[in-house]
Amino acid sequence: MFDRVYNPQIIYGEIAPIIENPSRNGTIQCYNTRNATITCGSKEFCNLDYDQRENKFRSRGCKQNIEPRVHVYDGRSYSSFEIGCNRDLCNNDETLSKIKTILINYGLIDDNGRRIAQGNIKMVSLLLMLSALIFNILYSL
């Protein structure tokens, strides 16, 4: 995330109300992979792992001993968007969409949920410039 100016506290301030319930006391309701409501214990959190390449949930349900968080991974063969939250029914499409929108607005991911790498932007710009130069040279001959 180099060459970008952003304030993590501001981003956290927008995401926290979506995934955190500081007054939680006891069990919470979450969705499982079949979109059915399940009850998570007092030490469990709702969790979802979304496969960004296949556009489907990889897993969804309860997880123990995690804190509310957002994790984006974008590799060559695997891309995921994982959310852990402690609000009732927070591991759903709406939560995923809201968090993606926040990260898109700050330029941290693109519309597909993939990380925006500054190197890729520069590489594409260079490729376009070279293509235009080659076209102009060939066209002028």
Backbone as CSV, one residue per row, in Angstrom:
resi,resn,N_x,N_y,N_z,CA_x,CA_y,CA_z,C_x,C_y,C_z
1,MET,0.815,-1.181,0.000,0.000,0.000,0.000,0.865,1.253,0.000
2,PHE,1.879,1.261,-0.831,2.746,2.421,-0.890,2.179,3.454,-1.844
3,ASP,2.686,4.673,-1.749,2.257,5.790,-2.584,0.778,6.127,-2.419
4,ARG,0.189,5.762,-1.307,-1.208,6.114,-1.057,-1.291,6.850,0.263
5,VAL,-2.154,7.816,0.292,-2.362,8.554,1.525,-3.763,8.223,2.023
6,TYR,-3.824,7.600,3.173,-5.107,7.307,3.786,-4.914,7.250,5.289
7,ASN,-5.982,7.455,6.006,-5.935,7.463,7.459,-6.658,6.218,7.971
8,PRO,-5.914,5.249,8.502,-6.542,4.009,8.972,-7.603,4.238,10.050
9,GLN,-7.426,5.258,10.872,-8.406,5.517,11.929,-9.752,5.938,11.353
10,ILE,-9.727,6.699,10.276,-10.981,7.113,9.639,-11.669,5.900,9.014
11,ILE,-10.883,5.061,8.341,-11.445,3.857,7.728,-12.010,2.941,8.811
12,TYR,-11.253,2.749,9.885,-11.722,1.928,11.005,-13.017,2.505,11.582
13,GLY,-13.082,3.826,11.672,-14.278,4.481,12.202,-15.520,4.204,11.369
14,GLU,-15.339,3.983,10.076,-16.472,3.659,9.210,-16.820,2.172,9.247
15,ILE,-15.807,1.326,9.402,-16.035,-0.123,9.391,-16.519,-0.640,10.748
16,ALA,-15.997,-0.097,11.832,-16.303,-0.610,13.175,-17.801,-0.721,13.474
17,PRO,-18.618,0.278,13.176,-20.048,0.140,13.486,-20.736,-0.992,12.716
18,ILE,-20.136,-1.422,11.622,-20.724,-2.494,10.814,-20.391,-3.867,11.397
19,ILE,-19.191,-4.002,11.990,-18.752,-5.330,12.434,-18.631,-5.491,13.948
20,GLU,-18.651,-4.400,14.699,-18.452,-4.492,16.145,-19.704,-4.144,16.931
21,ASN,-19.913,-4.904,17.991,-20.960,-4.606,18.967,-20.291,-4.594,20.338
22,PRO,-19.831,-3.419,20.795,-19.091,-3.361,22.055,-19.918,-3.770,23.274
23,SER,-21.228,-3.717,23.164,-22.066,-4.081,24.313,-22.588,-5.516,24.225
24,ARG,-22.017,-6.305,23.349,-22.461,-7.697,23.205,-22.310,-8.434,24.526
25,ASN,-23.348,-9.192,24.852,-23.337,-9.970,26.080,-24.068,-11.280,25.806
26,GLY,-23.325,-12.362,25.636,-23.952,-13.658,25.394,-23.853,-14.102,23.950
27,THR,-24.822,-14.912,23.542,-24.804,-15.505,22.206,-25.243,-14.494,21.143
28,ILE,-24.911,-14.806,19.890,-25.376,-14.004,18.760,-25.862,-14.940,17.659
29,GLN,-26.670,-14.402,16.777,-27.176,-15.146,15.629,-26.280,-14.843,14.422
30,CYS,-25.984,-15.890,13.646,-25.165,-15.746,12.444,-25.768,-16.599,11.334
31,TYR,-25.272,-16.400,10.124,-25.681,-17.233,8.995,-24.638,-18.323,8.764
32,ASN,-25.105,-19.485,8.296,-24.169,-20.520,7.870,-24.100,-20.515,6.347
33,THR,-23.378,-21.454,5.762,-23.194,-21.456,4.306,-24.488,-21.699,3.539
34,ARG,-25.492,-22.272,4.194,-26.792,-22.499,3.545,-27.753,-21.335,3.767
35,ASN,-27.231,-20.244,4.325,-28.012,-19.038,4.610,-29.063,-19.254,5.698
36,ALA,-28.869,-20.283,6.511,-29.756,-20.536,7.641,-29.191,-19.831,8.875
37,THR,-30.070,-19.420,9.771,-29.651,-18.752,10.998,-29.199,-19.787,12.019
38,ILE,-28.027,-19.536,12.619,-27.492,-20.407,13.660,-27.116,-19.549,14.864
39,THR,-26.975,-20.182,16.013,-26.594,-19.471,17.230,-25.129,-19.738,17.529
40,CYS,-24.381,-18.667,17.738,-22.970,-18.772,18.108,-22.838,-18.512,19.599
41,GLY,-21.960,-19.262,20.240,-21.752,-19.138,21.676,-21.179,-17.789,22.078
42,SER,-21.098,-17.580,23.372,-20.659,-16.280,23.891,-19.198,-15.966,23.566
43,LYS,-18.403,-16.987,23.260,-17.000,-16.755,22.901,-16.764,-16.923,21.401
44,GLU,-17.836,-16.947,20.631,-17.726,-17.104,19.183,-18.162,-15.822,18.480
45,PHE,-17.691,-15.684,17.253,-18.019,-14.543,16.414,-18.576,-15.055,15.099
46,CYS,-19.340,-14.222,14.423,-19.780,-14.548,13.070,-18.585,-14.360,12.142
47,ASN,-18.505,-15.203,11.138,-17.387,-15.138,10.209,-17.880,-15.454,8.804
48,LEU,-17.267,-14.809,7.830,-17.516,-15.174,6.438,-16.204,-15.092,5.683
49,ASP,-16.032,-16.009,4.766,-14.866,-16.029,3.886,-15.416,-16.080,2.470
50,TYR,-15.197,-15.009,1.723,-15.769,-14.860,0.388,-14.687,-15.025,-0.669
51,ASP,-14.910,-15.928,-1.610,-13.986,-16.169,-2.716,-14.276,-15.132,-3.796
52,GLN,-13.346,-14.208,-3.989,-13.577,-13.106,-4.920,-13.465,-13.521,-6.380
53,ARG,-12.776,-14.602,-6.650,-12.661,-15.056,-8.042,-13.878,-15.853,-8.472
54,GLU,-14.425,-16.638,-7.560,-15.604,-17.452,-7.861,-16.906,-16.725,-7.522
55,ASN,-16.798,-15.587,-6.832,-17.960,-14.803,-6.392,-18.957,-15.641,-5.599
56,LYS,-18.426,-16.320,-4.581,-19.290,-17.107,-3.708,-18.644,-17.230,-2.332
57,PHE,-19.477,-17.560,-1.349,-18.964,-17.749,-0.001,-18.202,-19.060,0.071
58,ARG,-16.991,-18.998,0.587,-16.177,-20.187,0.794,-16.602,-20.848,2.106
59,SER,-16.824,-20.025,3.113,-17.331,-20.518,4.393,-18.066,-19.383,5.088
60,ARG,-18.978,-19.773,5.951,-19.753,-18.789,6.699,-20.320,-19.488,7.919
61,GLY,-20.186,-18.860,9.078,-20.691,-19.454,10.308,-20.061,-18.830,11.530
62,CYS,-19.817,-19.656,12.550,-19.239,-19.199,13.815,-17.757,-19.564,13.861
63,LYS,-16.978,-18.709,14.484,-15.563,-18.984,14.726,-15.234,-18.573,16.145
64,GLN,-14.357,-19.339,16.769,-13.959,-19.024,18.134,-12.725,-18.145,18.167
65,ASN,-12.649,-17.380,19.243,-11.445,-16.619,19.586,-10.919,-15.722,18.470
66,ILE,-11.792,-15.068,17.775,-11.356,-14.057,16.814,-11.951,-12.724,17.235
67,GLU,-11.330,-11.688,16.832,-11.835,-10.345,17.088,-12.510,-9.848,15.815
68,PRO,-13.407,-8.880,15.932,-13.974,-8.298,14.714,-12.845,-7.763,13.834
69,ARG,-12.870,-8.140,12.548,-11.785,-7.762,11.658,-12.206,-7.907,10.209
70,VAL,-11.422,-7.303,9.344,-11.579,-7.445,7.900,-10.213,-7.823,7.352
71,HIS,-10.183,-8.875,6.561,-8.929,-9.347,5.985,-9.137,-9.531,4.487
72,VAL,-8.305,-8.865,3.693,-8.362,-9.001,2.238,-7.060,-9.646,1.792
73,TYR,-7.184,-10.737,1.056,-6.003,-11.398,0.505,-6.171,-11.492,-1.003
74,ASP,-5.142,-11.091,-1.718,-5.190,-11.130,-3.176,-3.872,-11.696,-3.683
75,GLY,-3.882,-12.968,-4.023,-2.687,-13.622,-4.535,-2.888,-14.055,-5.972
76,ARG,-1.897,-14.713,-6.505,-1.989,-15.150,-7.902,-3.082,-16.186,-8.120
77,SER,-3.200,-17.124,-7.194,-4.156,-18.210,-7.407,-5.325,-18.192,-6.425
78,TYR,-5.318,-17.254,-5.508,-6.320,-17.270,-4.448,-6.608,-15.844,-4.013
79,SER,-7.872,-15.481,-3.967,-8.276,-14.162,-3.481,-9.446,-14.344,-2.527
80,SER,-9.348,-13.737,-1.365,-10.449,-13.870,-0.415,-10.693,-12.563,0.314
81,PHE,-11.878,-12.478,0.820,-12.326,-11.344,1.611,-12.944,-11.965,2.850
82,GLU,-12.280,-11.830,3.990,-12.761,-12.471,5.214,-13.181,-11.410,6.224
83,ILE,-14.346,-11.622,6.806,-14.887,-10.688,7.790,-15.264,-11.468,9.040
84,GLY,-14.805,-10.992,10.179,-15.221,-11.512,11.474,-15.965,-10.400,12.188
85,CYS,-17.128,-10.697,12.732,-17.943,-9.649,13.348,-18.706,-10.206,14.546
86,ASN,-19.106,-9.318,15.444,-19.826,-9.777,16.634,-21.182,-9.087,16.800
87,ARG,-21.825,-8.811,15.684,-23.189,-8.279,15.681,-24.120,-9.386,15.186
88,ASP,-25.363,-9.354,15.586,-26.318,-10.349,15.101,-26.434,-10.290,13.579
89,LEU,-26.349,-11.454,12.955,-26.548,-11.636,11.511,-25.681,-10.700,10.667
90,CYS,-24.448,-10.515,11.096,-23.548,-9.584,10.404,-22.726,-10.244,9.300
91,ASN,-22.763,-11.556,9.193,-21.961,-12.227,8.156,-22.816,-12.504,6.916
92,ASN,-23.286,-11.402,6.315,-24.184,-11.515,5.167,-23.686,-10.686,3.984
93,ASP,-24.436,-10.737,2.898,-24.087,-9.998,1.678,-24.037,-8.491,1.915
94,GLU,-24.951,-7.995,2.723,-25.014,-6.552,2.973,-23.750,-6.051,3.676
95,THR,-23.292,-6.785,4.682,-22.065,-6.401,5.385,-20.880,-6.428,4.430
96,LEU,-20.778,-7.488,3.647,-19.698,-7.600,2.665,-19.730,-6.419,1.699
97,SER,-20.898,-6.086,1.206,-21.045,-4.986,0.259,-20.668,-3.640,0.885
98,LYS,-21.112,-3.392,2.103,-20.800,-2.125,2.780,-19.294,-1.962,2.982
99,ILE,-18.638,-3.023,3.425,-17.199,-2.939,3.686,-16.428,-2.785,2.381
100,LYS,-16.842,-3.505,1.351,-16.194,-3.344,0.047,-16.330,-1.904,-0.444
101,THR,-17.504,-1.322,-0.282,-17.733,0.060,-0.715,-16.804,1.023,0.010
102,ILE,-16.636,0.838,1.297,-15.729,1.702,2.070,-14.303,1.576,1.537
103,LEU,-13.841,0.350,1.329,-12.471,0.145,0.852,-12.287,0.645,-0.581
104,ILE,-13.316,0.527,-1.403,-13.260,1.064,-2.769,-13.171,2.586,-2.717
105,ASN,-13.976,3.202,-1.859,-13.981,4.666,-1.749,-12.620,5.222,-1.341
106,TYR,-11.848,4.456,-0.589,-10.514,4.898,-0.175,-9.423,4.399,-1.123
107,GLY,-9.808,3.760,-2.214,-8.839,3.317,-3.211,-7.990,2.140,-2.775
108,LEU,-8.467,1.363,-1.808,-7.689,0.230,-1.320,-7.969,-1.051,-2.100
109,ILE,-9.154,-1.145,-2.700,-9.493,-2.278,-3.561,-10.238,-1.742,-4.778
110,ASP,-10.330,-2.569,-5.821,-11.106,-2.164,-6.992,-12.537,-2.690,-6.866
111,ASP,-13.347,-2.501,-7.895,-14.754,-2.913,-7.844,-14.932,-4.419,-7.676
112,ASN,-13.909,-5.194,-8.030,-13.978,-6.646,-7.888,-13.444,-7.128,-6.545
113,GLY,-13.054,-6.196,-5.683,-12.531,-6.572,-4.377,-11.060,-6.920,-4.389
114,ARG,-10.386,-6.653,-5.496,-8.958,-6.960,-5.606,-8.154,-5.747,-5.158
115,ARG,-7.008,-6.011,-4.549,-6.134,-4.914,-4.133,-5.669,-4.139,-5.348
116,ILE,-5.550,-2.848,-5.198,-5.024,-2.013,-6.269,-3.544,-1.818,-5.990
117,ALA,-2.722,-2.391,-6.833,-1.274,-2.279,-6.656,-0.762,-1.120,-7.490
118,GLN,-0.037,-0.237,-6.870,0.502,0.921,-7.567,1.378,0.490,-8.733
119,GLY,2.118,-0.600,-8.569,2.968,-1.099,-9.645,2.158,-1.497,-10.862
120,ASN,0.987,-2.089,-10.653,0.133,-2.473,-11.776,-0.374,-1.247,-12.523
121,ILE,-0.721,-0.202,-11.793,-1.206,1.020,-12.424,-0.102,1.627,-13.287
122,LYS,1.120,1.686,-12.755,2.237,2.239,-13.518,2.551,1.369,-14.721
123,MET,2.478,0.041,-14.555,2.793,-0.868,-15.640,1.776,-0.713,-16.773
124,VAL,0.504,-0.597,-16.451,-0.524,-0.421,-17.473,-0.326,0.909,-18.182
125,SER,-0.022,1.959,-17.440,0.209,3.265,-18.054,1.385,3.207,-19.017
126,LEU,2.453,2.550,-18.622,3.622,2.417,-19.482,3.280,1.616,-20.734
127,LEU,2.526,0.540,-20.570,2.128,-0.287,-21.704,1.274,0.511,-22.686
128,LEU,0.346,1.303,-22.172,-0.492,2.123,-23.051,0.337,3.163,-23.797
129,MET,1.285,3.767,-23.112,2.136,4.767,-23.761,2.986,4.123,-24.849
130,LEU,3.552,2.954,-24.569,4.358,2.262,-25.572,3.509,1.851,-26.772
131,SER,2.304,1.377,-26.515,1.407,0.992,-27.609,1.085,2.192,-28.488
132,ALA,0.807,3.328,-27.871,0.506,4.543,-28.634,1.718,4.980,-29.447
133,LEU,2.899,4.893,-28.865,4.126,5.272,-29.567,4.362,4.367,-30.774
134,ILE,4.221,3.068,-30.581,4.415,2.115,-31.683,3.379,2.359,-32.777
135,PHE,2.137,2.608,-32.391,1.085,2.882,-33.367,1.420,4.133,-34.178
136,ASN,1.871,5.185,-33.499,2.219,6.430,-34.194,3.388,6.225,-35.155
137,ILE,4.375,5.454,-34.745,5.529,5.199,-35.612,5.092,4.414,-36.845
138,LEU,4.319,3.361,-36.640,3.866,2.544,-37.763,2.914,3.318,-38.669
139,TYR,2.082,4.150,-38.099,1.111,4.920,-38.870,1.798,5.988,-39.718
140,SER,2.893,6.547,-39.201,3.579,7.611,-39.935,4.466,7.074,-41.055
141,LEU,4.731,5.777,-41.081,5.569,5.203,-42.147,4.833,5.084,-43.408
